[in-house]
Amino acid sequence: MHAMRVISLNVNGIRAAGRKGFYAWLRRQRADVVCLQEIKARLDQLTDRLYWPPSFHCFYYPAERPGYSGVALYTRSEPDAVIQGWGWPDIDIEGCWIEARFGSLSVVSLYLPSGSSSEQRQCIKFELMGRLTTFFARLRSDGRDYIICGDWNIAHTKADIKNWRGNQKNSGFLPEERAWLDQLFGPMGWVDGFRVVNQRDDEYTWWSNRGQAWANNVGWRIDYQVVSSGLRDRIIAARIYRDRRFSDHAPLIMDYALER
């Protein structure tokens, strides 16, 4: 067995996170894989060495639209393969899925688009959730182990959101979205890794920039490490890092015991 540390963070702009000290912090974390979302940068904007930390193999999958979405992976070991996108051109232009394969293990950085900006974006989100139902069912039967990290933009239960009463009609806590996670973490056989080892309330990963949400911990837990069922018993620890802020999200740090 060896311990594997996986960190996931929606950086809300990788250059902004870099200016806030994210990379200096990352050097001290002993991470094996780092999954980033909403990098909001093209490759030609990431030429500075800061964005290519020397102890990692670095993989970027930006969105086509400038200043928008995009995901990245940093891996300590060189992957056997890296897969970008789902093969759905209408969604893949948003840069939402990048997967690194190590033997029979896949580690993924996922960004599930938000529906909060407009009714049209919520419709796109629902449509993608429908496609992912089929996609995740296929993954369940392909014989691989998965750690799917990222911003899923849905708080699952009342324990995952401070102001649940006031948000039941808002994107990210709609009944249909929560029911989809009920399916994902139920009959579909996937596991909310954080909740296997950490049952505490008031554990959030995102806070609105409005008011005193951060100071008062009025947050949402919308960032997950979702694992295939075979990894459930491999989870050692899970915590949300809140000592410093690099983004409106906080890093989710999880440790796994894996066979070599």
C-alpha positions in Angstrom: 0.0 0.0 0.0 1.0 3.6 -0.5 -0.7 6.8 0.4 -1.9 9.0 -2.4 -2.9 12.6 -1.8 -5.3 14.3 -4.2 -6.1 18.0 -4.1 -9.0 19.6 -5.9 -9.6 23.3 -6.2 -11.7 25.6 -8.4 -9.1 28.4 -8.8 -11.6 30.9 -10.3 -8.9 32.1 -12.6 -5.5 30.4 -12.3 -3.5 33.6 -12.7 -5.5 35.2 -9.9 -4.9 32.2 -7.6 -1.2 32.4 -8.5 -1.0 36.0 -7.4 -2.6 35.0 -4.1 0.1 32.5 -3.3 -1.5 29.2 -4.5 1.8 27.8 -5.9 3.9 28.6 -2.9 1.2 26.8 -0.8 1.1 23.9 -3.2 4.8 23.2 -2.9 4.3 22.2 0.8 1.3 19.9 0.3 3.0 16.7 -0.8 0.2 16.2 -3.4 0.4 13.3 -5.9 -2.3 14.7 -8.1 -3.8 18.2 -8.3 -7.1 18.9 -10.0 -7.9 22.5 -11.0 -11.1 23.9 -12.4 -12.1 27.3 -13.9 -8.5 28.1 -14.9 -9.9 30.9 -17.2 -6.8 31.1 -19.3 -5.4 29.9 -22.7 -2.1 28.2 -22.9 -0.4 31.2 -24.4 -1.4 33.1 -21.2 0.4 30.5 -19.1 4.0 30.7 -20.3 5.3 31.9 -16.9 7.2 29.0 -15.1 4.9 29.5 -12.2 2.1 27.6 -14.0 4.4 24.6 -14.7 5.6 23.5 -11.2 8.7 21.5 -11.7 7.8 18.5 -9.5 4.7 17.8 -11.6 3.7 16.8 -15.1 1.2 19.5 -16.1 -1.8 19.1 -18.3 -4.2 21.9 -19.3 -7.5 21.7 -21.1 -8.7 25.3 -21.6 -12.1 26.4 -22.8 -12.3 27.9 -26.3 -14.0 31.0 -25.0 -11.4 33.4 -23.5 -11.5 33.9 -19.7 -13.9 31.1 -19.1 -14.0 27.6 -17.5 -11.2 25.1 -18.4 -9.6 22.4 -16.3 -6.1 21.2 -15.5 -4.2 18.3 -13.9 -0.8 18.2 -12.2 0.5 14.7 -11.6 3.6 13.7 -9.7 4.0 10.4 -11.7 3.7 10.5 -15.5 0.3 9.1 -16.5 -0.1 6.3 -19.0 -2.5 8.4 -20.9 -4.4 11.7 -20.6 -7.9 12.1 -22.1 -9.4 15.5 -22.7 -13.2 16.0 -23.1 -16.1 13.6 -23.4 -16.3 13.5 -27.2 -19.3 15.9 -27.1 -18.2 18.9 -29.2 -20.9 21.3 -27.9 -19.7 20.8 -24.3 -16.1 20.0 -24.9 -15.5 23.6 -26.1 -16.0 24.6 -22.5 -13.1 22.5 -21.2 -14.8 20.4 -18.5 -13.1 17.0 -18.3 -9.5 15.9 -18.2 -8.5 12.4 -17.1 -5.1 11.0 -16.2 -4.8 7.2 -16.2 -2.3 5.3 -14.0 -2.7 1.6 -14.5 -6.3 0.8 -13.7 -6.8 4.1 -11.8 -8.2 7.2 -13.4 -8.0 10.6 -11.7 -10.2 13.3 -13.3 -10.6 17.1 -13.0 -14.2 17.9 -13.7 -16.1 21.2 -14.0 -19.9 20.8 -14.2 -21.1 24.1 -15.6 -23.2 26.4 -13.3 -26.7 27.2 -14.2 -27.0 30.3 -12.0 -26.4 33.0 -14.7 -29.5 32.3 -16.8 -32.3 29.9 -17.5 -30.6 28.9 -20.7 -27.4 27.9 -18.8 -29.6 25.9 -16.3 -31.1 24.0 -19.3 -27.6 23.2 -20.6 -26.7 22.0 -17.1 -29.7 19.7 -16.9 -29.1 18.4 -20.4 -25.4 17.6 -19.5 -26.5 15.9 -16.3 -28.8 13.6 -18.4 -25.9 12.7 -20.7 -23.6 12.1 -17.7 -26.1 9.6 -16.2 -25.4 7.3 -19.2 -21.7 8.2 -19.2 -21.2 7.4 -15.5 -23.1 4.2 -15.9 -20.7 3.2 -18.6 -17.7 4.0 -16.4 -19.0 1.9 -13.6 -18.7 -1.2 -15.8 -15.4 -0.6 -17.5 -13.3 -2.2 -14.8 -11.4 0.9 -13.8 -11.2 2.8 -10.5 -12.1 6.5 -10.6 -11.5 9.5 -8.5 -13.5 12.3 -10.1 -12.6 15.6 -8.5 -14.0 19.0 -9.1 -16.7 21.6 -8.9 -20.0 19.8 -9.4 -22.0 23.0 -8.7 -24.6 21.1 -6.7 -24.9 21.0 -2.9 -26.3 17.5 -2.2 -28.2 17.7 1.2 -29.2 20.3 3.8 -25.9 19.4 5.6 -24.0 20.7 2.6 -25.4 24.3 2.6 -25.8 26.8 5.4 -28.9 28.6 4.1 -30.8 25.7 2.6 -34.2 27.2 3.2 -33.5 30.3 1.2 -31.8 28.4 -1.7 -34.3 25.7 -2.7 -35.2 27.6 -5.9 -31.7 28.6 -6.8 -29.3 26.8 -9.2 -27.1 24.5 -7.3 -29.7 23.4 -4.8 -32.7 22.7 -7.0 -34.7 19.5 -6.2 -33.9 18.1 -9.6 -30.2 18.6 -9.1 -30.2 17.1 -5.6 -32.2 14.1 -6.9 -29.6 13.5 -9.5 -26.9 13.3 -6.8 -29.2 11.0 -4.9 -29.1 8.7 -7.9 -25.3 9.1 -8.4 -24.5 8.3 -4.8 -27.3 5.7 -4.6 -28.3 3.3 -7.4 -25.6 4.4 -9.8 -23.0 3.2 -7.2 -20.7 6.2 -6.9 -19.4 7.5 -3.6 -19.1 11.0 -2.1 -15.6 10.4 -0.8 -15.6 13.3 1.7 -18.6 12.0 3.5 -17.1 8.5 4.0 -14.6 9.9 6.5 -16.0 13.4 7.4 -19.6 13.7 8.6 -19.4 17.2 10.1 -21.9 19.9 9.2 -20.6 23.4 8.3 -18.0 21.9 6.0 -18.2 24.0 2.9 -16.0 24.6 -0.2 -17.5 27.7 -1.7 -18.7 31.1 -0.3 -20.4 33.9 -2.1 -18.4 37.1 -2.4 -21.5 39.0 -1.2 -21.9 40.1 2.4 -19.8 38.4 5.0 -20.3 34.8 3.7 -16.7 33.8 4.2 -16.3 35.4 7.6 -19.5 33.8 8.9 -19.0 30.5 7.1 -22.3 30.8 5.1 -21.2 28.4 2.5 -22.0 25.6 0.1 -20.2 22.2 -0.3 -20.2 21.9 -4.1 -16.7 20.5 -4.7 -16.3 16.7 -4.4 -14.0 13.8 -4.9 -16.4 11.2 -6.2 -15.0 7.7 -6.2 -16.0 4.4 -7.7 -17.3 2.0 -5.0 -14.1 -0.1 -5.0 -12.2 2.9 -3.5 -14.6 3.6 -0.7 -12.5 1.6 1.8 -9.3 3.2 0.5 -10.1 6.7 1.8 -8.0 7.7 4.8 -8.7 11.3 5.3 -10.6 14.4 3.9 -10.3 18.0 4.8 -11.1 21.4 3.5 -8.2 23.9 3.7 -9.4 27.3 5.1 -6.4 29.0 6.5 -5.7 31.0 3.4 -7.8 32.0 0.4 -6.8 31.5 -3.2 -10.3 31.7 -4.7 -13.9 31.8 -3.7 -13.6 28.0 -3.4 -11.3 26.2 -0.9 -9.0 23.3 -1.6 -10.4 19.8 -0.9 -7.5 17.6 0.2 -8.0 13.8 0.4 -5.7 10.9 1.2 -6.1 7.4 -0.2 -4.4 4.1 0.6 -3.7 2.4 -2.8 -2.0 -0.7 -3.9 1.2 -0.1 -5.7 
